[in-house]
Amino acid sequence: MRTVIVAAGVVLEHGKVLLSRRKTGTHLEGLWEFPGGKVEAGEDPRAALRRELEEELGIDTEVGEIVDVTFHRYEDADKAVLLLFFEASRTSASPEPRAVDVAEVGWFGPEALDPASFPPADVAVLAKVRARLHG
Ligand SMILES: Nc1nc2c([nH]c(=O)n2[C@H]2C[C@H](O)[C@@H](COP(=O)(O)OP(=O)(O)OP(=O)(O)O)O2)c(=O)[nH]1
């Protein structure tokens, strides 16, 4: 089984978190997630996250500290993911997020962070993000 390294962003603004929804036809289709994607061979994970946020949501960001690291095996897809969740913030010049290469995008409060709507690999980080939103 291969392991894929994924960088995902926790972008908070005004007590809400930025989430995107996976497109139909992809692994885990229709679920909400922290926007991001695969780190290419030899690529700096923070640079990968900036690139993915630009490609998928059209936003310009600065990537900060790590929020959580999780490992999950998706037996059905015969793949494992090492997920690096980073704090990220939009630069002052950044456009508003839009669904360029995701099914949907939006800002959500803590009540939306129901683990049933997210990939199983996200359970631990959801608790951390919920705590940040309440804090
Ligand atoms: N961006 C992101 N990906 C996540 C999260 N949780 C989680 O399990 N993943 C998984 C889903 C995918 O298997 C992988 C992200 O890679 P990707 O978005 O480039 O995946 P993909 O659909 O293009 O994958 P593939 O079909 O090309 O293998 O990480 C999350 O919160 N954010």
PDBQT file of the ligand as one rigid body, heavy atoms in Angstrom, charges set to zero:
ROOT
HETATM    1  N1  LIG A 201      -7.291  17.991   1.353  1.00  0.00    +0.000 N 
HETATM    2  C1  LIG A 201      -7.678  17.077   2.230  1.00  0.00    +0.000 A 
HETATM    3  N2  LIG A 201      -7.535  15.750   1.946  1.00  0.00    +0.000 NA
HETATM    4  C2  LIG A 201      -7.944  14.881   2.892  1.00  0.00    +0.000 A 
HETATM    5  C3  LIG A 201      -8.495  15.310   4.131  1.00  0.00    +0.000 A 
HETATM    6  N3  LIG A 201      -8.786  14.199   4.868  1.00  0.00    +0.000 N 
HETATM    7  C4  LIG A 201      -8.456  13.121   4.126  1.00  0.00    +0.000 A 
HETATM    8  O1  LIG A 201      -8.566  11.948   4.458  1.00  0.00    +0.000 OA
HETATM    9  N4  LIG A 201      -7.938  13.516   2.909  1.00  0.00    +0.000 N 
HETATM   10  C5  LIG A 201      -7.490  12.590   1.872  1.00  0.00    +0.000 C 
HETATM   11  C6  LIG A 201      -8.380  12.533   0.667  1.00  0.00    +0.000 C 
HETATM   12  C7  LIG A 201      -7.421  12.164  -0.455  1.00  0.00    +0.000 C 
HETATM   13  O2  LIG A 201      -7.258  10.764  -0.453  1.00  0.00    +0.000 OA
HETATM   14  C8  LIG A 201      -6.134  12.836  -0.023  1.00  0.00    +0.000 C 
HETATM   15  C9  LIG A 201      -5.996  14.216  -0.622  1.00  0.00    +0.000 C 
HETATM   16  O3  LIG A 201      -5.458  14.179  -1.850  1.00  0.00    +0.000 OA
HETATM   17  P1  LIG A 201      -6.214  14.806  -3.113  1.00  0.00    +0.000 P 
HETATM   18  O4  LIG A 201      -7.343  15.669  -2.709  1.00  0.00    +0.000 OA
HETATM   19  O5  LIG A 201      -5.165  15.336  -3.980  1.00  0.00    +0.000 OA
HETATM   20  O6  LIG A 201      -6.824  13.470  -3.586  1.00  0.00    +0.000 OA
HETATM   21  P2  LIG A 201      -7.370  12.976  -4.970  1.00  0.00    +0.000 P 
HETATM   22  O7  LIG A 201      -8.827  12.848  -4.832  1.00  0.00    +0.000 OA
HETATM   23  O8  LIG A 201      -6.776  13.777  -6.051  1.00  0.00    +0.000 OA
HETATM   24  O9  LIG A 201      -6.688  11.565  -4.879  1.00  0.00    +0.000 OA
HETATM   25  P3  LIG A 201      -6.379  10.589  -6.055  1.00  0.00    +0.000 P 
HETATM   26  O10 LIG A 201      -7.716  10.153  -6.511  1.00  0.00    +0.000 OA
HETATM   27  O11 LIG A 201      -5.579  11.384  -7.067  1.00  0.00    +0.000 OA
HETATM   28  O12 LIG A 201      -5.564   9.529  -5.353  1.00  0.00    +0.000 OA
HETATM   29  O13 LIG A 201      -6.221  12.989   1.400  1.00  0.00    +0.000 OA
HETATM   30  C10 LIG A 201      -8.639  16.698   4.395  1.00  0.00    +0.000 A 
HETATM   31  O14 LIG A 201      -9.131  17.174   5.435  1.00  0.00    +0.000 OA
HETATM   32  N5  LIG A 201      -8.222  17.538   3.416  1.00  0.00    +0.000 N 
ENDROOT
TORSDOF 0
